Amino acid sequence: MSANHDRVRPLGADQTPCGGCCDGPQPKGGLSRRGFLGGMGAAGAALTSLAAAPPGASSAKPDSYGPVPGGQPFPQGAALRVKPILVFDIPTRGDRTSWRGYGGIHTREAAGEEAARIEKELAELKRKAEFPLQIEFLELLDSQGKLAQVSVDDVDLCLVYAAGHLTQWPLKTPMVMFVRHKSGPFYLGFEIAHWRFLRGSGDLPVFKEYDTDDVVVDNCDELLWRLRAWYGLKNALGTKMLTIGGLCAYSGPAQKEGPRVAKEVWGYDFADVSDEEFAKRLAAARADEKAAKQAEAQTAELLALPNVRLETDRRFVVNSYLAMHVCRQLLRETGASNFGFSRCMGHQQIAMLDTPACFVLSAANDEGYTAYCHTDLSHTMPGVLLRWIASRPTFVCNSHYPHDGLFFVAHCQAPRRMNGQDFEPATIMTHFESDYGAACKTHYTIGQEVTAIVPNLACDKWQGFRGKITATPSYPACRSQMEILVDGDWKRLVRELEGFHTQIVYGDYLREVGYALKRLGGRIRWQCYSDA
């Protein structure tokens, strides 16, 4: 290794760890505000390529859309690009004076051994991650003063191993600090990360950008969920939304504040398509023999599944797949990865599709898009973030009055691929309010742990809790229903509940959501009712 500023081979998106050292140009991208949006451009391009896949196409690639056979990987976003940096000290022995600080890495040889340990841990971290993770060169710095020399403009996040003095952060790229207590050589950072770095050798925090959530001791699993949060945030920022019939919120506050928050906080872009334009394209699809045959084939494939039952007219399923065909065309042309129908419960759009949009949206979420009832930004923004954090679909639904620890939700569009891989059993029946068309009643897994996010109508606050599905009943309400036992302070939740729609995802991602929102500078407030 070179004397002062060493680099270790990166673990790329398709690489295995290598014990040797090599220099050379690497793929680049950034997590500054601009870099985040640029990264989403890559994700959007990947999703657009998915839309280009013809219905019925089968592919082992994670980025393929169309009918989704069991076992096909769920589409992934742009990889999170992480720059590991080992900061250590090489002290000079003095005579009858304190010449060294804490820590077990005070020589270049010890730093080299630690670099090998870090490489091994990062390779395992990358293996365990269910999201794409690009590990760049490991930089070895023998003083924190050399941090300014490190090129990080084209990475998303720095992972800093604070074996030596680290009392400042001169780089614009965000970072997470890792220190060792028991997992390897003792780090000086274990002593000083709190009082010297976070508190500037005083009692009060000195950073707006960093707090105790940004320091990890020993545990690589603790690193993993933070990286998952950064990955979700990277891919949620800069979302392009296809609005069929324009934007239309369920409430006045969301109609007023949603577009502003989406643009200013999340960097959203919008592609509006009128009902007239969509109807024109849908008429062309119905007249297209190939498109019609594909929709028929998709319907036959769906209804042949042993865990799918049809309780409505088959033509409504065909109509839904034809509408999805048009949606894919528009998503490909606009580069959007999210879409919705503005007035999906109204006569005009139901008549246009000759079915409510419910099953169209269910199928779209199973394919990897984010697609929700209405074009209401209050529930779109949390749904998009959750989809990327969890790497699985989210279920947008109506909330009801919490009682006795239960939180009941229901909606007529519901994904079936709730764990990102397998398809839950489903009954295809009419949309409840219109008693017409095709909607999906998904039979959720009893006992499944879920994360619930309830955004307020003003789009500046999210409330969340963890729970377990205790029942999937069939009350006279929207078709897909969950009764969730709240793991947390449900009485406080019912007193403080805001908003209306709820986003549900399989699994516990409360830590990731709270951490990601904090990274937005407090512009979205977070209120959690379960121990995270």
C-alpha positions as CSV (number, residue, x, y, z in Angstrom):
1,M,0.0,0.0,0.0
2,S,1.1,3.6,-0.5
3,A,2.2,5.5,2.5
4,N,-0.6,8.0,3.3
5,H,-3.6,7.7,1.0
6,D,-4.4,4.1,0.1
7,R,-7.3,2.6,-1.8
8,V,-8.7,-0.8,-1.8
9,R,-10.7,-2.5,-4.6
10,P,-14.4,-1.6,-4.7
11,L,-17.2,-4.1,-4.4
12,G,-19.3,-3.2,-7.5
13,A,-22.8,-4.0,-8.3
14,D,-21.7,-7.3,-9.9
15,Q,-18.4,-7.9,-8.2
16,T,-17.2,-10.2,-5.6
17,P,-14.6,-9.1,-3.0
18,C,-11.0,-9.1,-4.1
19,G,-8.1,-9.1,-1.7
20,G,-5.9,-7.1,-4.1
21,C,-5.6,-3.4,-4.6
22,C,-6.4,-1.7,-7.9
23,D,-6.9,1.8,-9.0
24,G,-9.0,3.1,-11.9
25,P,-12.1,4.9,-12.9
26,Q,-15.3,3.7,-11.3
27,P,-19.0,4.3,-12.0
28,K,-20.1,7.6,-10.5
29,G,-23.2,9.3,-9.0
30,G,-24.0,11.5,-6.1
31,L,-26.3,11.9,-3.1
32,S,-26.2,15.7,-2.9
33,R,-29.6,17.1,-3.7
34,R,-28.6,17.2,-7.3
35,G,-27.0,13.8,-7.1
36,F,-30.0,12.3,-5.6
37,L,-32.2,13.5,-8.4
38,G,-29.6,12.3,-10.9
39,G,-29.7,8.9,-9.3
40,M,-33.4,8.8,-9.6
41,G,-33.0,9.5,-13.3
42,A,-31.1,6.3,-13.5
43,A,-33.9,4.5,-11.6
44,G,-36.5,6.1,-13.8
45,A,-34.6,4.9,-16.9
46,A,-34.5,1.4,-15.4
47,L,-38.2,1.5,-14.8
48,T,-38.8,2.9,-18.2
49,S,-37.0,0.0,-19.7
50,L,-39.3,-2.3,-17.8
51,A,-42.3,-0.6,-19.3
52,A,-40.9,-1.4,-22.7
53,A,-41.2,-5.1,-22.1
54,P,-44.2,-6.5,-24.0
55,P,-47.0,-8.0,-21.9
56,G,-46.4,-11.7,-21.6
57,A,-42.6,-11.3,-21.7
58,S,-40.7,-13.4,-19.3
59,S,-37.3,-12.3,-18.0
60,A,-35.0,-13.2,-15.1
61,K,-33.8,-9.6,-15.0
62,P,-35.0,-7.6,-11.9
63,D,-36.0,-4.8,-14.3
64,S,-38.7,-6.5,-16.3
65,Y,-42.3,-5.6,-16.3
66,G,-45.4,-7.2,-17.8
67,P,-47.1,-10.3,-16.3
68,V,-45.1,-11.4,-13.3
69,P,-44.7,-15.1,-12.9
70,G,-43.9,-16.4,-9.5
71,G,-40.2,-16.2,-8.5
72,Q,-39.4,-13.4,-10.9
73,P,-37.3,-10.8,-9.0
74,F,-39.1,-7.6,-8.0
75,P,-37.8,-4.6,-10.0
76,Q,-35.0,-2.7,-8.3
77,G,-33.9,1.0,-8.4
78,A,-30.6,2.7,-8.8
79,A,-27.9,1.3,-6.6
80,L,-26.8,3.1,-3.5
81,R,-23.2,4.1,-4.1
82,V,-21.2,4.0,-0.8
83,K,-17.7,5.3,-0.3
84,P,-15.9,3.6,2.7
85,I,-13.2,5.6,4.4
86,L,-10.9,4.4,7.2
87,V,-9.5,7.3,9.2
88,F,-6.6,6.4,11.6
89,D,-3.6,8.1,13.3
90,I,0.1,7.4,13.2
91,P,1.4,9.0,16.3
92,T,5.0,9.8,17.1
93,R,6.4,8.5,20.4
94,G,7.3,11.3,22.8
95,D,9.4,11.4,25.9
96,R,7.4,11.4,29.2
97,T,4.2,12.8,27.5
98,S,0.9,11.5,26.3
99,W,1.8,10.9,22.7
100,R,-1.0,8.6,21.4
101,G,-4.7,8.5,21.7
102,Y,-7.0,5.5,22.3
103,G,-7.2,2.8,19.7
104,G,-5.5,-0.2,18.2
105,I,-4.7,1.1,14.8
106,H,-1.6,3.3,15.0
107,T,0.5,1.8,12.1
108,R,0.0,1.4,8.4
109,E,0.4,-2.4,8.9
110,A,-2.5,-2.4,11.4
111,A,-4.5,-0.2,9.0
112,G,-3.9,-2.7,6.2
113,E,-5.2,-5.5,8.4
114,E,-8.2,-3.4,9.3
115,A,-8.9,-2.7,5.6
116,A,-9.0,-6.4,4.9
117,R,-11.5,-6.8,7.8
118,I,-13.6,-4.0,6.5
119,E,-13.6,-5.4,3.0
120,K,-14.9,-8.8,4.3
121,E,-17.6,-7.1,6.3
122,L,-18.7,-5.0,3.4
123,A,-18.9,-8.0,1.1
124,E,-21.2,-9.7,3.6
125,L,-23.2,-6.6,4.0
126,K,-23.7,-6.4,0.2
127,R,-24.6,-10.1,0.1
128,K,-27.3,-9.6,2.8
129,A,-28.8,-6.4,1.2
130,E,-32.0,-7.0,-0.7
131,F,-31.4,-3.8,-2.6
132,P,-28.5,-2.9,-5.0
133,L,-25.5,-1.7,-3.2
134,Q,-22.3,-0.3,-5.0
135,I,-19.3,-0.3,-2.7
136,E,-16.6,2.1,-4.0
137,F,-12.8,2.1,-3.2
138,L,-12.0,1.9,0.5
139,E,-9.8,5.0,1.2
140,L,-7.2,4.7,4.0
141,L,-6.4,8.1,5.5
142,D,-3.7,8.5,8.2
143,S,-5.3,11.8,9.4
144,Q,-8.7,13.5,9.3
145,G,-7.0,16.4,7.6
146,K,-6.8,14.4,4.4
147,L,-10.6,14.0,4.2
148,A,-10.8,17.1,2.0
149,Q,-8.6,15.3,-0.6
150,V,-11.1,12.5,-1.1
151,S,-13.3,12.7,-4.2
152,V,-16.8,12.0,-3.1
153,D,-18.9,14.1,-5.5
154,D,-20.0,11.1,-7.4
155,V,-21.0,8.8,-4.5
156,D,-24.2,8.8,-2.5
157,L,-23.0,8.2,1.0
158,C,-19.7,8.0,2.9
159,L,-19.2,5.2,5.4
160,V,-16.5,6.4,7.7
161,Y,-14.6,4.0,10.0
162,A,-13.4,6.3,12.7
163,A,-10.4,4.5,14.1
164,G,-8.6,7.7,14.7
165,H,-9.4,11.4,15.3
166,L,-12.6,12.4,13.6
167,T,-14.0,15.7,15.0
168,Q,-15.2,17.4,11.8
169,W,-16.8,16.5,8.5
170,P,-15.6,18.8,5.7
171,L,-17.3,17.0,2.8
172,K,-20.8,17.8,1.4
173,T,-21.6,14.2,0.8
174,P,-23.5,12.8,3.8
175,M,-21.9,10.1,6.0
176,V,-22.6,7.4,8.5
177,M,-19.9,6.7,11.1
178,F,-18.8,3.2,12.3
179,V,-16.8,2.7,15.4
180,R,-15.5,-0.5,17.1
181,H,-15.8,-1.5,20.7
182,K,-15.7,-5.3,20.6
183,S,-15.9,-6.2,16.9
184,G,-12.2,-5.7,16.1
185,P,-9.4,-3.3,17.0
186,F,-10.7,-0.7,19.6
187,Y,-11.4,2.6,17.8
188,L,-10.7,6.1,19.2
189,G,-14.0,7.1,17.7
190,F,-15.8,4.9,20.3
191,E,-14.6,7.4,22.9
192,I,-15.0,10.7,21.1
193,A,-17.8,10.2,18.5
194,H,-20.4,11.6,20.9
195,W,-18.7,14.4,22.8
196,R,-16.1,15.6,20.4
197,F,-17.8,15.0,17.0
198,L,-21.6,15.3,17.7
199,R,-21.2,17.8,20.5
200,G,-18.0,19.7,19.5
201,S,-16.4,18.9,22.9
202,G,-19.3,20.6,24.6
203,D,-22.7,19.6,25.9
204,L,-25.0,20.5,23.0
205,P,-25.2,19.1,19.5
206,V,-23.3,21.2,16.9
207,F,-24.6,19.6,13.7
208,K,-28.0,20.0,12.1
209,E,-27.2,17.2,9.7
210,Y,-26.0,14.5,12.1
211,D,-27.1,13.0,15.4
212,T,-26.8,9.7,17.3
213,D,-28.6,7.8,14.6
214,D,-25.6,8.4,12.3
215,V,-23.2,6.5,14.6
216,V,-23.1,2.7,14.6
217,V,-21.1,0.7,17.1
218,D,-19.9,-2.8,16.1
219,N,-23.1,-4.0,14.5
220,C,-23.2,-4.3,10.7
221,D,-26.9,-5.1,10.8
222,E,-27.4,-1.6,12.2
223,L,-25.5,-0.3,9.2
224,L,-27.7,-2.3,6.8
225,W,-31.0,-0.7,7.8
226,R,-29.5,2.8,7.5
227,L,-28.2,2.0,4.1
228,R,-31.6,0.7,3.2
229,A,-33.1,4.0,4.3
230,W,-30.7,5.9,2.1
231,Y,-31.4,3.6,-0.8
232,G,-35.1,4.2,-0.4
233,L,-34.7,8.0,-0.1
234,K,-32.4,8.1,-3.1
235,N,-34.9,6.4,-5.3
236,A,-38.0,8.2,-4.0
237,L,-36.5,11.6,-4.6
238,G,-37.1,12.9,-8.1
239,T,-40.0,10.6,-8.8
240,K,-41.8,11.3,-12.1
241,M,-45.6,11.0,-11.7
242,L,-48.0,10.3,-14.6
243,T,-51.3,11.9,-13.7
244,I,-54.2,10.6,-15.8
245,G,-56.8,13.3,-15.7
246,G,-54.5,15.6,-13.7
247,L,-53.9,15.9,-10.0
248,C,-56.9,15.4,-7.7
249,A,-56.6,15.1,-4.0
250,Y,-59.2,13.7,-1.6
251,S,-59.1,16.8,0.6
252,G,-58.6,20.6,0.3
253,P,-55.3,20.7,2.2
254,A,-53.8,17.9,0.1
255,Q,-55.0,19.6,-3.1
256,K,-53.4,22.9,-2.0
257,E,-50.2,21.7,-0.3
258,G,-49.5,18.4,-2.1
259,P,-47.9,19.8,-5.3
260,R,-45.7,22.2,-3.4
261,V,-44.4,19.6,-1.0
262,A,-43.9,17.1,-3.8
263,K,-41.8,19.5,-5.8
264,E,-39.9,21.3,-3.0
265,V,-39.2,18.4,-0.7
266,W,-39.2,15.4,-2.9
267,G,-38.3,16.9,-6.3
268,Y,-41.3,15.4,-8.1
269,D,-42.0,16.0,-11.7
270,F,-45.4,15.5,-13.4
271,A,-46.6,14.3,-16.7
272,D,-50.3,15.0,-17.2
273,V,-52.4,13.1,-19.7
274,S,-56.0,14.1,-20.3
275,D,-58.9,11.6,-20.2
276,E,-59.4,12.3,-23.8
277,E,-55.9,11.4,-24.8
278,F,-56.0,8.2,-22.7
279,A,-59.4,7.2,-24.2
280,K,-58.0,7.7,-27.7
281,R,-55.0,5.4,-26.9
282,L,-57.3,2.9,-25.2
283,A,-59.5,2.7,-28.3
284,A,-56.4,2.1,-30.4
285,A,-55.3,-0.7,-28.1
286,R,-58.7,-2.3,-28.3
287,A,-58.5,-2.2,-32.1
288,D,-54.9,-3.6,-32.0
289,E,-55.2,-7.4,-32.5
290,K,-51.8,-8.0,-30.8
291,A,-52.7,-5.9,-27.8
292,A,-56.1,-7.6,-27.5
293,K,-54.6,-11.1,-27.7
294,Q,-52.0,-10.2,-25.0
295,A,-54.7,-8.9,-22.7
296,E,-56.7,-12.1,-23.2
297,A,-53.6,-14.2,-22.6
298,Q,-52.8,-12.3,-19.4
299,T,-56.4,-12.8,-18.2
300,A,-56.3,-16.6,-18.9
301,E,-52.9,-16.9,-17.2
302,L,-54.2,-15.1,-14.1
303,L,-57.5,-17.0,-13.8
304,A,-55.7,-20.3,-14.3
305,L,-53.8,-19.8,-11.0
306,P,-55.1,-22.1,-8.3
307,N,-55.2,-19.3,-5.7
308,V,-57.2,-16.8,-7.8
309,R,-61.0,-16.9,-8.0
310,L,-63.2,-14.8,-10.4
311,E,-66.5,-13.4,-9.1
312,T,-67.2,-10.8,-11.7
313,D,-67.4,-10.7,-15.5
314,R,-64.2,-11.9,-17.2
315,R,-64.3,-9.0,-19.7
316,F,-63.5,-6.6,-16.9
317,V,-60.2,-8.3,-16.3
318,V,-59.4,-8.1,-20.0
319,N,-60.4,-4.4,-19.9
320,S,-58.0,-3.9,-17.0
321,Y,-55.1,-5.4,-18.8
322,L,-55.8,-3.4,-21.9
323,A,-55.8,-0.2,-19.8
324,M,-52.5,-1.4,-18.2
325,H,-51.1,-1.8,-21.7
326,V,-51.8,1.9,-22.4
327,C,-50.4,2.9,-19.0
328,R,-47.1,1.1,-19.9
329,Q,-46.9,3.0,-23.2
330,L,-47.3,6.3,-21.4
331,L,-44.9,5.4,-18.6
332,R,-42.3,4.5,-21.2
333,E,-42.8,7.7,-23.2
334,T,-42.8,10.0,-20.1
335,G,-40.1,8.2,-18.1
336,A,-42.6,8.1,-15.1
337,S,-42.5,5.3,-12.5
338,N,-45.7,6.3,-10.6
339,F,-49.2,6.9,-11.9
340,G,-52.8,7.2,-10.9
341,F,-56.3,8.0,-12.2
342,S,-57.5,11.3,-10.9
343,R,-61.2,10.5,-10.5
344,C,-61.1,6.7,-10.5
345,M,-64.5,6.4,-8.8
346,G,-66.3,8.8,-11.1
347,H,-68.5,7.9,-14.0
348,Q,-66.2,9.4,-16.7
349,Q,-63.1,7.3,-15.9
350,I,-65.1,4.1,-15.1
351,A,-66.9,4.5,-18.4
352,M,-63.6,5.2,-20.2
353,L,-62.0,2.1,-19.0
354,D,-65.2,0.1,-18.8
355,T,-64.1,-0.9,-15.3
356,P,-62.9,1.0,-12.3
357,A,-59.2,1.4,-12.2
358,C,-58.8,-0.9,-9.2
359,F,-57.4,-4.0,-10.8
360,V,-55.2,-1.9,-13.2
361,L,-53.5,-0.4,-10.1
362,S,-53.2,-3.7,-8.3
363,A,-51.4,-5.3,-11.3
364,A,-49.2,-2.2,-11.7
365,N,-47.9,-2.4,-8.1
366,D,-47.2,-6.1,-8.5
367,E,-45.1,-5.3,-11.5
368,G,-43.0,-2.8,-9.5
369,Y,-44.6,0.5,-10.3
370,T,-46.2,2.7,-7.7
371,A,-49.8,3.2,-8.7
372,Y,-52.5,4.4,-6.3
373,C,-56.2,5.3,-6.4
374,H,-56.7,8.9,-7.2
375,T,-53.7,11.2,-7.9
376,D,-53.5,12.3,-4.3
377,L,-50.0,13.3,-3.4
378,S,-50.6,13.0,0.4
379,H,-50.6,9.2,0.1
380,T,-48.4,9.0,-3.0
381,M,-45.3,10.4,-1.3
382,P,-45.2,7.9,1.6
383,G,-46.2,5.0,-0.7
384,V,-43.3,5.7,-3.0
385,L,-40.7,5.9,-0.2
386,L,-42.0,2.7,1.4
387,R,-41.9,0.8,-1.9
388,W,-38.2,1.7,-2.3
389,I,-37.3,1.1,1.3
390,A,-39.0,-2.3,1.5
391,S,-38.4,-3.4,-2.1
392,R,-42.1,-4.6,-2.3
393,P,-45.5,-3.1,-3.1
394,T,-47.5,-1.0,-0.7
395,F,-51.2,-1.1,-0.1
396,V,-53.0,2.3,0.0
397,C,-56.2,2.1,2.0
398,N,-58.8,3.9,3.9
399,S,-58.3,4.2,7.7
400,H,-61.1,3.7,10.2
401,Y,-61.7,4.5,13.8
402,P,-59.1,2.7,15.9
403,H,-60.5,0.8,18.9
404,D,-59.4,-1.9,21.3
405,G,-55.9,-1.9,19.8
406,L,-57.3,-2.7,16.3
407,F,-56.7,-0.6,13.2
408,F,-59.0,-1.6,10.3
409,V,-58.2,-0.6,6.7
410,A,-59.8,-1.4,3.4
411,H,-59.5,-0.5,-0.3
412,C,-60.5,-2.0,-3.6
413,Q,-57.1,-1.8,-5.3
414,A,-54.6,-4.1,-3.5
415,P,-51.4,-5.7,-4.7
416,R,-51.0,-9.5,-4.3
417,R,-47.2,-9.6,-4.4
418,M,-47.0,-8.2,-0.9
419,N,-43.6,-9.7,0.1
420,G,-42.1,-8.7,-3.2
421,Q,-41.9,-12.3,-4.4
422,D,-45.0,-14.5,-3.8
423,F,-48.6,-13.8,-4.8
424,E,-51.2,-13.9,-2.1
425,P,-54.5,-15.6,-2.9
426,A,-57.1,-13.3,-4.4
427,T,-60.7,-13.0,-5.4
428,I,-61.4,-10.8,-8.4
429,M,-64.8,-9.2,-7.8
430,T,-66.6,-5.9,-8.4
431,H,-65.5,-2.6,-7.0
432,F,-67.7,-2.1,-3.9
433,E,-69.1,1.4,-4.3
434,S,-70.0,1.0,-8.0
435,D,-70.6,-2.8,-7.8
436,Y,-69.1,-2.8,-11.3
437,G,-65.9,-4.0,-13.0
438,A,-62.9,-5.8,-11.6
439,A,-61.3,-5.2,-8.2
440,C,-58.9,-7.3,-6.2
441,K,-59.7,-8.7,-2.8
442,T,-56.3,-9.9,-1.6
443,H,-56.4,-12.5,1.1
444,Y,-53.6,-11.3,3.3
445,T,-51.5,-13.6,5.6
446,I,-52.8,-13.8,9.1
447,G,-50.0,-13.0,11.6
448,Q,-48.0,-11.0,9.1
449,E,-46.1,-8.1,10.6
450,V,-46.8,-4.8,8.8
451,T,-45.7,-1.2,8.8
452,A,-48.5,1.4,8.6
453,I,-47.9,5.0,7.6
454,V,-50.7,7.5,7.9
455,P,-49.8,10.9,6.2
456,N,-51.7,14.0,7.2
457,L,-53.7,15.9,4.7
458,A,-51.3,18.9,4.7
459,C,-48.5,16.6,3.5
460,D,-46.0,17.7,6.2
461,K,-46.5,15.0,8.8
462,W,-46.5,11.2,8.8
463,Q,-47.7,9.0,11.7
464,G,-46.5,5.4,11.8
465,F,-46.9,2.2,13.8
466,R,-46.1,-1.5,13.6
467,G,-48.7,-4.2,13.8
468,K,-49.8,-7.7,12.9
469,I,-52.7,-8.8,10.7
470,T,-55.3,-10.5,12.8
471,A,-58.1,-10.9,10.2
472,T,-59.0,-10.3,6.6
473,P,-62.7,-10.0,6.8
474,S,-65.4,-9.2,4.2
475,Y,-67.4,-6.4,5.6
476,P,-69.6,-4.4,3.2
477,A,-66.8,-2.0,2.4
478,C,-63.9,-1.8,0.0
479,R,-62.9,-5.3,-1.0
480,S,-59.4,-5.8,0.4
481,Q,-59.5,-5.6,4.2
482,M,-57.1,-5.9,7.1
483,E,-57.7,-5.9,10.8
484,I,-54.3,-4.9,12.3
485,L,-53.4,-5.3,16.0
486,V,-51.4,-2.2,16.8
487,D,-48.0,-2.8,18.5
488,G,-47.8,0.4,20.4
489,D,-49.8,3.2,22.1
490,W,-53.1,2.9,20.2
491,K,-54.9,5.1,22.6
492,R,-52.6,7.9,21.9
493,L,-52.9,7.2,18.2
494,V,-56.6,7.5,18.2
495,R,-56.4,10.8,20.0
496,E,-53.8,12.3,17.7
497,L,-54.7,10.6,14.4
498,E,-54.6,12.8,11.3
499,G,-55.1,12.2,7.6
500,F,-57.3,9.6,6.0
501,H,-55.5,7.2,3.6
502,T,-52.9,4.8,5.0
503,Q,-50.0,3.0,3.3
504,I,-49.3,-0.6,4.4
505,V,-46.3,-2.7,3.6
506,Y,-45.3,-6.2,4.8
507,G,-42.5,-6.1,7.3
508,D,-41.2,-3.6,9.9
509,Y,-39.6,-0.5,8.4
510,L,-40.3,2.1,11.0
511,R,-36.6,2.8,11.7
512,E,-35.9,3.3,8.0
513,V,-38.8,5.6,7.5
514,G,-38.0,7.8,10.5
515,Y,-34.3,7.9,9.5
516,A,-35.1,8.8,5.9
517,L,-37.5,11.6,6.9
518,K,-34.9,13.1,9.3
519,R,-32.5,13.3,6.3
520,L,-35.0,15.7,4.7
521,G,-34.1,18.3,7.2
522,G,-37.3,18.0,9.3
523,R,-39.5,19.2,6.4
524,I,-41.7,16.1,7.0
525,R,-42.5,15.5,10.7
526,W,-42.5,11.9,12.0
527,Q,-44.6,10.6,14.8
528,C,-44.1,6.9,15.7
529,Y,-46.4,5.0,18.0
530,S,-44.4,1.8,18.2
531,D,-40.9,1.2,19.7
532,A,-38.6,1.4,16.7
